[in-house]
Every structure is written in structure tokens, then in C-alpha cells.
Amino acid sequence: MPQAPESEWPEAWIMPNAVEDQKALNKLEPNEPVTPEMMKELGVAFWKMDAESFTYPVKSVPWDPKDSMDPRLSQIRDDRGYSYADIITVHPDHLPGYEEKVKSFFEEHIHDAEEIRYILGGSGFFDVRDKEDRWIRVHIKKGDLMTLPEGIYHRFTTDETDMIHAMRLFIGQPVWTPFNRPCEDHPSRKKFVEGIVSKE
């Protein structure tokens, strides 16, 4: 399925390398916006979904996206080979040890697989490193489905609303392991650098 037109992509910008409040916007002065084209060059993919018309279970249990009867979600699943999905709610009332968990999500890391998140409610930030090792902050909201490529340095945080309800999708068995920076010798990081960062 074709990705969303650039007009539908979430707002993104260059952020400072060091921040006092991870949940704040953390824009530079003046703001340095990041275009969808720049994010695509890093291997980020994005679709704008209809999160109003289709309902999903609240519990974090294995679940088949086809059960939603959302044809666009089912098409993305089939196109990209996703075989597992569950739901997570990141909120003080739903996630034990909320503050500690959110701080741990904000540790810079990579995964050895693509990361896929479909935002069903609330909002938050994904931060990814660009080719010059600057942080790009992406403000994701309800209806956003975004994928991050294997091996990209990234992190996540809720915004000041302290709530995000998201579907996590996987190719094959779900793996939650983050590999915290530095991990330049990790095969997934090497794959990303060779395929994205070093690409002319």
C-alpha cells in the first residue's frame, strides 16, 4: 500500500542533543523543521489510518489485525509480512512503574528488526538520529502508523499528556530486546549504516 502523502505526515523537527524535560516539544530557536522526504531517506515509513472507525482490544494480547475488519491495516500487514500484533497503553494508571518505564524507553537504542507502531489514542514522540547524528523529534498522534528501520538509533517518550495507546506489530515472533548505544558492531547497526547512512 502506498505511504501517506507528505501533507499527512506528522510534524518533525531537529531537537537539542541534551534536554531537561523529555516530554516537552524541545524545538530549537529558530525551529528547524524536518520534511517527510528527509525521514524517508532514513528509511522511516508512514501511513495515516482511520483510528475512529475501527476498534481494538485494550489488553496487551496477541491479536490478528485482520480481526479489526480494517482493510487498509490488513493490506499493510500482508504487504510487509507482519504476523503478530498486540496493544500497549502507556499511562500511569495502566503501566506499572510508569515513570521508570518511560525513562527506560528514552534510552537511545536500536533493534534487530523493524519497529512498527500504530497510534490508537493519545500522543507522544519518537526521536531518531539523522545521518549527521542529530536528533529528529517526530510528534506522533492518533491514527499515525509509523515504522522505523532495523538498526536506526531511536528512543520514545510520551508527551506532556502522559498517555499513548498503541498497537505493536512484528514480523515473526515478537522481540522486545533493545540494544543501547554504543552498538556500532551489531549486525543490525552495520546493516543500517551500509544501507542508509553511507548511501549516496
N, C-alpha and C positions, 0 to 999 in steps of 0.2 A: 504494500500500500504506500502511495506517495506520502512523503512527510508534509507537515503543515506548511502553508505559505509563510513567507518571512514575516508578514504582518501579524501573524498569530503567535509568533514565538514569544517566550517570556522576556521581560526586561533583564538585561545583564550589564555589568559594568566592571571595570578594574577597581579592586579594593586595596587598601593598605596591607602591607605584609604582616604588620602587627596590629591587633585590635584589643580594646579594653572590654568591649561587650560583643560577644559573638552573635547575639540575636539582633543587633542593630543593623541598619542599612549599610553602614560603613562605606559610604561613597567618598571618593576623592573630591577636593575642591580645586579647580572645577571638575565636574563629573566627567569620567572617560567612558562613554558607552561602548558596549561590545555588540557587534552585529551578529545575526544568525549565521551569516557566511563565515565569520571568524570561528564560531562554535562548531560549525560543520567541518571546518578544516582540522579541528581537534578530534573528529570522529563522534561528536555528540549528535544524537538524532532526537527529533521531537515531533509529537503529534498532539493536536488539540482534540480532546474527546468530549463526549456528551455524558458528563457525570450526574446529570439531573434525571435523565430518563431511565437509567438502569441502576438497580440496587444490588448491593453486595453484602455478604455476611460481615458482621463486625468482628467475630472471633478470628484469631490467627490460626486457621486450619488449612491444610492442603485443599485446594479448590480448583476447579476447571473453569477458565474464563469463558468457555463455550456455554456454561450453565447460565450466564448472565443474559443470554439471547442478544447480546450487543454484537452485531455483525462486524463492526469495524474492529473491535477488540479481538474477536475471533480471527479475523483476517490477519491482523498484526501477529498474533500468536502463531498462526500457521506459516506466515511468510518468514518469520525469524526463528522458528523452531522452539518456542517456549513450551515447556512440558510440565511446569509446576507453578502454582501461584498461591500466595496467602495474603492475609490482611494484617497490618500493624497500625495501632493507634498510639502515637507519641503524645502523651498528655499526662500531667501529674496524677490524674485520677485513674489512668489506665495502664501506666507503665511503672512497675515498682522500681524505686531508686531513680526516679525521673531525672533529677539534676545531674547525677553521676553518669547516667547513660548518655544524656545529651552532650556532656563534656567529652565522653569517650568517642561519640560519633564525630566530634570535631577534631580528633587526632588525624593528621594527614596520613593517608594510606593508599594502597592500591588493592585490587582484587585480581584473582587469576581467571576471571570471567567477566563478561559484560554485566553492568549493573542497570537494572530496569526498575523504574518507579512510576506508578500511575497514581496521581494525587486525587483522592476521592473526596477530601474535605480538608479545611484548614490551609495552611501555607507554611513555607519555610525556605531555606536557602541551600543550594548545592554550590560549593566552591570547587573550581577545577583550576589546575595550573595550565597556563598557556605555553607556547613554545619558548618564550623568554623567561619562563619560571615565575611569571606574575600571577597573582590570584584573580580569577574571574568569578564574580558572585552572580548567581542566577536565582531570581526570585520565582519559585515555583508555587502554583496555586491550583485550586480545584479544577479538574479537567485536563491538567497537564500530564502527558506521558512522555518521559524523557529517558534516554539510555545514555550511559557513559561507557566508553570503550574499555576493554580489558587493559590494565596496566597504567591508566591515567592516574596521576596523583589527584586526590579529591578529598572532600570532607563534607559533612552535613550538619545543619543545625535547624531547629525550629526558629521562627522569628519571634517577635515580641508577643504574639498571640498565644504562644506556648501550646499549639495544637496542630498536628498534621495526621491525617488518616490516609493511609496509602496501601496500594497493592504492590507486592513484590513479586516479580516474575523471574523465572530461571530457565536456562537450557540444561536439561538433565537434572540430577539431584541438587537440591539447594545447598549452597556452601556459604557460610557466614564469615569465613576467615578473612580479617583484614591483615595486610602486611604493611606495617608502619614504616614510614620513611626514616632512614635511607634503605632502599632495596634495589639499587641500580643493577645488581647482578641477578635479580629474579627474572626468570624466563618471560613472564608476562610484561615486565617493565621493558626488557630488551625488545620484545615484540612491538610495544607501543612506540618506543624511541625510533626503531628502524622503520616502522611503517608510517608514523605520523610526524614526529619531531624532525627527523632527518630528511623527510620527503621535501623535495624542491617544489 
